[in-house]
Amino acid sequence: MNTDDPIAQTRRWLERAVIGLNLCPFAKAVYVKQQVRFVLSEATTQESLLDELAAELSLLAAAEPEAIDTTLLVHPHVLADFLDYNDFLDRADAAVVALGLEGEIQVASFHPQYQFAGTYADEMGNFTNRSPFPTLHLLREASIDRAVAAFPDPDVIVERNIATLENLGREGWDELMR
């Protein structure tokens, strides 16, 4: 594997952490059916990333779910600072609204320094949303609704994920990502 390739590293993270640790019980099905679109952004400014995001939102909305169910927009050259990234999420949500896709597509967030409000940076629970590079995850809301309906108690996922990551610990996480 080329360790300089952000898409290869993102696939590895998806396979080992998200699917491998079952952090998202819905991810494996779309991944094995090759319905996950991986896009490497060349954006170096927030404005160019916003343009790329709008294009990807439109592409996902127009695509058949059997072909593309979800998109990971990996952007290694912009929003490396988590606070800037977190602020950008408001602009991402505004793009969804501006394109008339509210209720159809939502944007989930992953970042190497992801930190939930009210937590310490080194808490393992933050690793549920830590990806190798800043990443915007575009999700079809209909797919989320179907997945949640099929899962007996989706609220348990968060608690289970935190317990899984706390049991794994930082050393275990680092080993998993090597």
Contacts in CASP RR format, 6 or more apart in sequence:
PFRMAT RR
TARGET T0000
AUTHOR 0000-0000-0000
METHOD contacts of the structure
MODEL  1
MNTDDPIAQTRRWLERAVIGLNLCPFAKAVYVKQQVRFVLSEATTQESLL
DELAAELSLLAAAEPEAIDTTLLVHPHVLADFLDYNDFLDRADAAVVALG
LEGEIQVASFHPQYQFAGTYADEMGNFTNRSPFPTLHLLREASIDRAVAA
FPDPDVIVERNIATLENLGREGWDELMR
1 8 0 8 1.000
1 9 0 8 1.000
1 12 0 8 1.000
2 8 0 8 1.000
3 9 0 8 1.000
6 40 0 8 1.000
6 74 0 8 1.000
6 76 0 8 1.000
6 132 0 8 1.000
6 133 0 8 1.000
7 38 0 8 1.000
7 40 0 8 1.000
7 74 0 8 1.000
9 132 0 8 1.000
9 133 0 8 1.000
10 38 0 8 1.000
10 72 0 8 1.000
10 74 0 8 1.000
10 131 0 8 1.000
10 132 0 8 1.000
10 133 0 8 1.000
10 135 0 8 1.000
11 38 0 8 1.000
12 132 0 8 1.000
12 177 0 8 1.000
13 131 0 8 1.000
13 132 0 8 1.000
13 177 0 8 1.000
14 27 0 8 1.000
14 31 0 8 1.000
14 36 0 8 1.000
14 72 0 8 1.000
15 31 0 8 1.000
16 176 0 8 1.000
16 177 0 8 1.000
17 23 0 8 1.000
17 127 0 8 1.000
17 173 0 8 1.000
17 176 0 8 1.000
17 177 0 8 1.000
18 24 0 8 1.000
18 27 0 8 1.000
19 27 0 8 1.000
19 28 0 8 1.000
19 31 0 8 1.000
21 161 0 8 1.000
21 164 0 8 1.000
21 165 0 8 1.000
21 168 0 8 1.000
21 176 0 8 1.000
22 164 0 8 1.000
23 128 0 8 1.000
23 161 0 8 1.000
23 164 0 8 1.000
24 157 0 8 1.000
25 147 0 8 1.000
25 151 0 8 1.000
25 157 0 8 1.000
26 143 0 8 1.000
26 144 0 8 1.000
26 147 0 8 1.000
26 151 0 8 1.000
30 36 0 8 1.000
30 69 0 8 1.000
30 70 0 8 1.000
30 143 0 8 1.000
33 66 0 8 1.000
33 69 0 8 1.000
35 65 0 8 1.000
35 66 0 8 1.000
35 67 0 8 1.000
35 68 0 8 1.000
35 69 0 8 1.000
35 70 0 8 1.000
36 68 0 8 1.000
36 69 0 8 1.000
36 70 0 8 1.000
36 71 0 8 1.000
36 72 0 8 1.000
37 56 0 8 1.000
37 59 0 8 1.000
37 60 0 8 1.000
37 68 0 8 1.000
37 70 0 8 1.000
37 71 0 8 1.000
37 72 0 8 1.000
38 71 0 8 1.000
38 72 0 8 1.000
38 74 0 8 1.000
39 52 0 8 1.000
39 56 0 8 1.000
39 71 0 8 1.000
39 72 0 8 1.000
39 73 0 8 1.000
39 74 0 8 1.000
40 74 0 8 1.000
40 76 0 8 1.000
41 49 0 8 1.000
41 52 0 8 1.000
41 73 0 8 1.000
41 74 0 8 1.000
41 75 0 8 1.000
41 76 0 8 1.000
41 77 0 8 1.000
41 78 0 8 1.000
42 48 0 8 1.000
42 77 0 8 1.000
43 49 0 8 1.000
43 51 0 8 1.000
43 52 0 8 1.000
43 75 0 8 1.000
43 77 0 8 1.000
43 78 0 8 1.000
44 77 0 8 1.000
44 78 0 8 1.000
45 78 0 8 1.000
46 78 0 8 1.000
46 79 0 8 1.000
46 84 0 8 1.000
46 88 0 8 1.000
46 91 0 8 1.000
48 78 0 8 1.000
49 75 0 8 1.000
49 78 0 8 1.000
49 79 0 8 1.000
49 88 0 8 1.000
50 91 0 8 1.000
50 92 0 8 1.000
50 95 0 8 1.000
52 73 0 8 1.000
52 75 0 8 1.000
53 73 0 8 1.000
53 92 0 8 1.000
53 95 0 8 1.000
53 107 0 8 1.000
53 136 0 8 1.000
54 95 0 8 1.000
54 98 0 8 1.000
54 99 0 8 1.000
56 71 0 8 1.000
56 73 0 8 1.000
56 138 0 8 1.000
57 95 0 8 1.000
57 96 0 8 1.000
57 99 0 8 1.000
57 101 0 8 1.000
57 105 0 8 1.000
57 138 0 8 1.000
58 99 0 8 1.000
59 68 0 8 1.000
59 71 0 8 1.000
60 68 0 8 1.000
60 70 0 8 1.000
60 71 0 8 1.000
60 105 0 8 1.000
60 138 0 8 1.000
60 140 0 8 1.000
61 99 0 8 1.000
61 101 0 8 1.000
61 104 0 8 1.000
61 105 0 8 1.000
65 140 0 8 1.000
65 142 0 8 1.000
65 143 0 8 1.000
69 140 0 8 1.000
69 143 0 8 1.000
70 137 0 8 1.000
70 138 0 8 1.000
70 139 0 8 1.000
70 140 0 8 1.000
70 143 0 8 1.000
71 137 0 8 1.000
71 138 0 8 1.000
72 135 0 8 1.000
72 136 0 8 1.000
72 137 0 8 1.000
72 138 0 8 1.000
73 135 0 8 1.000
73 136 0 8 1.000
73 137 0 8 1.000
73 138 0 8 1.000
74 131 0 8 1.000
74 133 0 8 1.000
74 134 0 8 1.000
74 135 0 8 1.000
75 133 0 8 1.000
75 134 0 8 1.000
75 135 0 8 1.000
75 136 0 8 1.000
76 133 0 8 1.000
76 134 0 8 1.000
78 134 0 8 1.000
79 85 0 8 1.000
79 88 0 8 1.000
79 111 0 8 1.000
79 134 0 8 1.000
80 112 0 8 1.000
80 134 0 8 1.000
81 113 0 8 1.000
82 111 0 8 1.000
82 112 0 8 1.000
82 113 0 8 1.000
82 114 0 8 1.000
82 115 0 8 1.000
85 109 0 8 1.000
85 111 0 8 1.000
85 134 0 8 1.000
86 109 0 8 1.000
86 111 0 8 1.000
89 107 0 8 1.000
89 109 0 8 1.000
92 107 0 8 1.000
92 136 0 8 1.000
93 107 0 8 1.000
96 102 0 8 1.000
96 105 0 8 1.000
96 106 0 8 1.000
96 107 0 8 1.000
103 141 0 8 1.000
104 140 0 8 1.000
104 141 0 8 1.000
104 142 0 8 1.000
105 138 0 8 1.000
105 139 0 8 1.000
105 140 0 8 1.000
105 141 0 8 1.000
106 138 0 8 1.000
106 139 0 8 1.000
106 141 0 8 1.000
106 144 0 8 1.000
107 136 0 8 1.000
107 137 0 8 1.000
107 138 0 8 1.000
107 139 0 8 1.000
108 136 0 8 1.000
108 137 0 8 1.000
108 139 0 8 1.000
109 129 0 8 1.000
109 135 0 8 1.000
109 136 0 8 1.000
109 137 0 8 1.000
110 129 0 8 1.000
110 130 0 8 1.000
110 131 0 8 1.000
110 134 0 8 1.000
110 135 0 8 1.000
110 136 0 8 1.000
110 137 0 8 1.000
111 129 0 8 1.000
111 130 0 8 1.000
111 131 0 8 1.000
111 134 0 8 1.000
111 135 0 8 1.000
112 130 0 8 1.000
112 131 0 8 1.000
112 132 0 8 1.000
112 133 0 8 1.000
112 134 0 8 1.000
113 121 0 8 1.000
113 130 0 8 1.000
114 126 0 8 1.000
114 127 0 8 1.000
114 129 0 8 1.000
114 130 0 8 1.000
114 131 0 8 1.000
115 121 0 8 1.000
115 126 0 8 1.000
116 123 0 8 1.000
116 125 0 8 1.000
116 126 0 8 1.000
116 129 0 8 1.000
119 125 0 8 1.000
119 126 0 8 1.000
122 170 0 8 1.000
124 162 0 8 1.000
124 165 0 8 1.000
124 166 0 8 1.000
124 168 0 8 1.000
124 169 0 8 1.000
124 170 0 8 1.000
124 173 0 8 1.000
125 161 0 8 1.000
125 162 0 8 1.000
125 165 0 8 1.000
125 166 0 8 1.000
127 165 0 8 1.000
127 173 0 8 1.000
128 158 0 8 1.000
128 161 0 8 1.000
128 162 0 8 1.000
128 165 0 8 1.000
132 177 0 8 1.000
148 154 0 8 1.000
151 157 0 8 1.000
165 173 0 8 1.000
168 176 0 8 1.000
END
